[in-house]
Amino acid sequence: MSNRFPYERVVVTGGAGFLGSYVVEHLRARGVENIFVPRSKDYDLVKAENIRRLYDDANPDLVIHLAAVVGGIGANRANPGKYFYDNLMMGAQLMEEARLRGVKKFLATGTICAYPKFTPVPFKEDDLWNGYPEETNAPYGLAKKMMLVQSQAYREQYGFNSIFLLPVNLYGPRDNFDLRSSHVIPALIRKCVEAARAGEDQIVCWGTGNVTREFLHADDCAEAITLAAENYDKSEPVNIGAGFEISIRGLAEKIAALTGFKGRLVWDTSQPDGQPRRCLDTSRAEREFGFRARIGFDEGLKQTIEWYRSQRA
């Protein structure tokens, strides 16, 4: 592996977002000076003319496509059509325009929601097509999965260098803590911190608490993306994760302990659980470009809780 990052002009869609902010930091740390981050108010990437204008303005040799219209279970249930169309159009048109312009490399990020609902654990990339995704987020998951189909078809027909990564659920400082659209870790942190501060004796958690999830710190994910951009040039999809699973009940208990919330956890079983289990086989990422998660889960949770408290203050 060379010391010099092989691309000079990089577009990072979603670069102002949660994961994107870490990716931009990792690119800067590798000496990349020309990083273009399109803002949604200036470039609506669902529309082809804005994608063409973006490429005119940035002239990239590498595109890292992180932008997504995304949310938790509730938001997915409320917006299945929007989540399908917007994510599909962004991915398909960004990659096509990159191909037409001879962009050297296109890195697409998918989602763990693309896996079938009942995938054997740990999820292996070869199982990606063995069933339909979990219903609450299938439209989103399938829209993102089409970039894998496009990537493989374009490599086969045009020799276009694009890669497809599948990050697991992310967390960390700078996450979205808005309870209407946040994912489980920031939602639980916010509920516990606010309940402890208000002296409340219980918080309500969604579902049964019995399903499992795997979580990866966004800083680790950014390192994986940067390593893959540098060193991986194949069409096979690659899981990006930490290689462990924890039940949502166990997660809630851990967050309650770390935030100092001493009350009861009440489970609202009228709310959906989502996919029964999620845990990735992460061996391909290590084998192909040397990625292993390094931030321990408790350490990462403490960082995230501290960051949320500092923002509230």
N, C-alpha and C positions, 0 to 999 in steps of 0.2 A: 504494500500500500504506500503510495507516494505521500509526501507531506503536503503537497500543493493540491488544493481543491480543484477538480478538473473543469469546472464551469465558472465563467466570469460574470455572466448576466443572468440573474435568477429571478423569476417571478414566483412569489409565494401567494397563491390565492388563500384567503382566510388568514393571512399573515398578521392581521391585527387582532385575531381571535385568541382563544385560550391556548391551544396547542401551537398555533402559528407563531405566537410571541416567543415561545421557546425555540422553535425551529430557526427563526431569524437570528436569535442569539447564538445558536450553534453554528450557523453559517458565518456570522461575523467572527466568531472565535477561530474559524478556519481561514480567515483572511478574505472572505468574499465581501467586496465593497459595494458592488452594484446589485442591490436587492430591491426589487420593485414589489410593493404591497398594494394591490388595488383595493380601494375602499368601496363598499357596496353603494354608497351615495353617488360615487363617480362612475362606477362600472357595474351595471346590473348584468351579471354573467349568465343569466338565463337567456339573454338576447344576443344573437349572433353578431350584430353590428358592434356591440360593446366589446365583445371578445376580439374582434378584428382591430378595434381602436386600441385595446390594451396591448396587443402584440405590436402594433405600430409604435406605440409610445415606449414600450419596454425593450423590444427586440431581444427576447431572451434566448439563451442557448440551453437552459434548463427550466422546466416548469414543474413546480411542486404544488399539486392541486389538493388543498386541504379544505377549501370552502365547502360548506354543506348547510342545508336548511335542516335543522336537527333539534330534537328535544327529548324529554323523557316519555314514559308510557302515555301519560295523559295528553301531551302535545301530539304524539303520533296518532292517537285515536281520534283527535279532533281535526287533524289535517292530512289524512292519507293521500288525497289527490294532489295537494300542493307539494307534499314531501316527495312524492313520486316524480311529478313533472319537473319541478325545479332542479332536483338533484340529477335526474336523467339528462336534461338539456344542458346543464352546466358541464357535466363530464363529457358527454358526446361531442359537443361543439368545441370545447377547449382542446380536446385531443385531435379532432379533425383539423382544426385550424393550425395547430402545432405541426401536424404532419405536412399540410400544404406548404408551410413556410420553412420546412427543413429544420425545425427545432431539434437539437441533438438528443435530448432526452426528456421524457415525460414521466413523472412519478405521481401515480394516483393512489389515494388512500381510500380503501373501502371501509367496511364496518363489520364488526362481529355479528351484527344482526343479519348478515347475508347467509350465515350458516343455517342448515335445516334445524327445525325445532327440536328434534330428537337426534342430535349428533352424539356418537359415542365420545366419552370423555377420556383423555384430553382430545380436543378438536384437532384433527389433522387436516392439512390443506386439501388432501385427496378426497375428503368427505364433503366438500363444499356443494356438490351437486346432488347429493343423495337424499333429497327431500325438500319440502317447502319450509320457508322460514316461519318463525313464531308470528302468529297472525297480527299482533298489535303493531309490529314494526316491519312487516313484510314489504309494503310498498317502498319504504325508505331503503331497506336492505337490498331489494332487488334492483332498484334504480342505481345504487352504487355498484352492485355486482356486474352490471352491464359494462362498466369500464374494464373489467377483467376480460370479458368477451371481446370487446373492442381492441384492447391491448394485444391480445393473442392473435386476432384476425389481422391487425395492422402489421404486426411483426412478420406474420406469415406472408402476406401479400406485398407489403411495401418495404419490409426490412426496417420498420420504424421502431426505435428503441424506447419502449415504455415498460414500466414495471408497476406492480400492483401489491400494496401492502394491506394487511388486515389488522389494525390495532384493536386491542381489547379495550374495555371501559377505562377511561382516563380519569385522573384526579390530580389535585395539587393546588398550590397557591395560584390565584387569578381565575379560578374556576367560576362558573355561573352559580350564584347563590339565590337567584330569584325562584321562589318556591313554585311559581306557575310553570316554569320550564326547566328547572334544574334536574340533574341526575341524583342518584341515591346518596352518594357521599356528601356533597354540599348541602343537600336537603336535610340530612340527619344532623350534620354539624350545626346548621343554623337552628334547627328545632331544639337541639340539646342546649346550645349556648343561650338561646333566648329563654328557654324554660328554666334553666338554672338561675339566670339573672332575675327572672320574675318570681322565683320561688314556687314554680308550679310543681305538682306532684306526679304528672304524667305527660307523655307525648304520644301522639298517634302515628304509627308507621303503617305503610301500605302493605297489603298482602298477608301471607301466612308467616313470612320470615324464613321459610324452609328452603327456598331456592338458593343456589350458589352462584357466585360471580367471581371473576378475577379482575384485579385492578392494577393498572400500570401508571406510575408517576409520569406526568406530561413531559418532564425534563428527560426521563429515560426514553420516552417515545421519540422525542426530538432527536436524541442521539442516534436511535435506530434509523430514522428517516434520513439523517445526514450520512450515516454509514452506507445505507442502501444507495443513495444518490451517487456516492463516490465509487462504490465497489460492486454493485449488483446489476447485471444486464441480461436477465432472463425473464421470460413471460410467466413462469410458474408463480402463483400467488405465495406470499410469505406472511405467516402469523407474526405479530409483534405483541409480546406479552411478558408477564413475569413468571408464568408457569406455576401458579398456585390457585386454589379456590377457597372461598370463605362463604358461609351461609349469610344471608342478609340479617338474620337474627344475631349471629355472632358478630357481624359488622356493627349492628346497632349497639350491642352491649359494649363493644370495644370503644366506639365513639362516645358513648355515655360516660364510660370510665375516664377517657382522656380529656373530656370537657368538664368533668366534675359534676355531671348531672346525676342526682341520686334517686330520681323518681322512677315510676313504672313505665315500661314500654308496652303500649296497648296496640294490638295488631288488628287492623281493619280488613277483615278477610273478604269484604265485599269488593275490595279493589284487586285488580289483577296482579299476579306474580310475574308475568312474562315468562321467558324461557326457563325450563326447570333447572338446568345446570349450564355453567359456562366456565371452561378452563381450557387453555390452549396448549398444544404441543408446540414448543418454541424452538425445537432443535434445528429447523431449517435456517432460521435467521442466524443462529450461532455458527452453523456450518458454512453458510454462503457469504456472510459478511461480518462475522465475529461479534454479533450483538448479544449481550446478556444484560438483563436489568440489574441495577446495582443499588438502587435506593430501597432500603427495607420498608415494609408496609407501615409499621408503627412509627418509624421516623418520618415517613412521608405524611402520615395523618397528622402528626404533631405540627409539622411545618404548615399544613393546610389550615389547621385550627388556629394557629398563631396568626397566620395571614388574615383570616376572616375576622379575628378579634381586632387586629390592628386597623382593618378597614372600617369596622363599626365604630371604633374609637375616633 
